[in-house]
Amino acid sequence: VHMLLKYALSLNKPVAIRYPRGGDLINTLEPLKDIKEGRWELISKGNKVCVIAGGRMLQHAKKASDMLYEKGVNVDLINATFIKPIDEEMLDRIAQKEYNILIIEDNMLQGGLGSAITDYLSKTNFNKKVKCLGYEDFVHQGNLDILYKMHKIDFGNINKEILTLYEFFSYTHLTLSTHDYSVNFAGPPVFKTKKKIRMCRGSTEHEYILRTTIHTKVKG
């Protein structure tokens, strides 16, 4: 807070600083070392999914990503230090990676951080999945843990949403193959005839019996 106040006073213009009530959830996040207007902080590097959060939601996201990392799920985690202006340079880099995006905010969704990000990404022709978590409408007063669960921005739901986006990315980048053919596709297949195939998801292979119609000429 001291660093933010010092920075705000140096600008000589109106500045709003948001900080949550309640104590810290975790103590594994390093304090900010520097503040630059409109610049976010990359907390950790991963793949397939980028999680953008600020304030207390960053702590929820960090806790969820740490637990998922132990299960082999590793995501980009970004601290949205500024809600306005947003970090357009970092969003451009995220768009180039073509990762799915999860935005988490302890704020109203309409007119909030998620709205600003999705508006900007729409101008970049970004076509991957974006999920925003926050308050849909009126927010009641009460215990924070209860409110977070009510609006699905609690640690458990964040964990679930990260995993869903991670698996969705893997599903849309499948390689289907048998000794007769190999097909790459993006999007869910339509199934019609029974054939045993091997589906490769990342570095793990699973055997499935699927009903498939593949719109590519194949042998057999």
C-alpha angles and dihedrals in degrees: 000000000000091000092049093050091048091049093047092051091051092059097063091213137088113294129178117209116195120200128168129240117241130049130289118287095208137014100208097095116098116231117255111273097192140011124211121174112262094002123126129204126243106220099179140352124234140138144260096016134051118201117201118190141148139201116357091349088066088061091051090049093047092051091048095046092048091054092046091048088063087058094051097264111126122178140177109259120198130187108219093212090174125044090186123052096029121213101258094176092058091045089054090054091048091050091052090055089054093217123157111255133222117192118193125187138167088221145077112297094217107079093359136113094291092052092051092049096046091047090054095044091051087065091055095055089244106176105179126105118283122189123188123200121193142092114327097195141326113015119213123217118247147085111353096224091053092047092048091052092045091055095036097242094116122119094259095054092044088054090051094048093050091051092047092053091044092053092043089056090051092046093054092050099053128144115211117198145162131169086273103050149357124215131183119199143162115222135027117312125235112234129212116139125045116249131153111237139165116240116204115206110181108305095335124086124206129185117228138176103222137177103228143183108178115191093220127088108255136170116265 
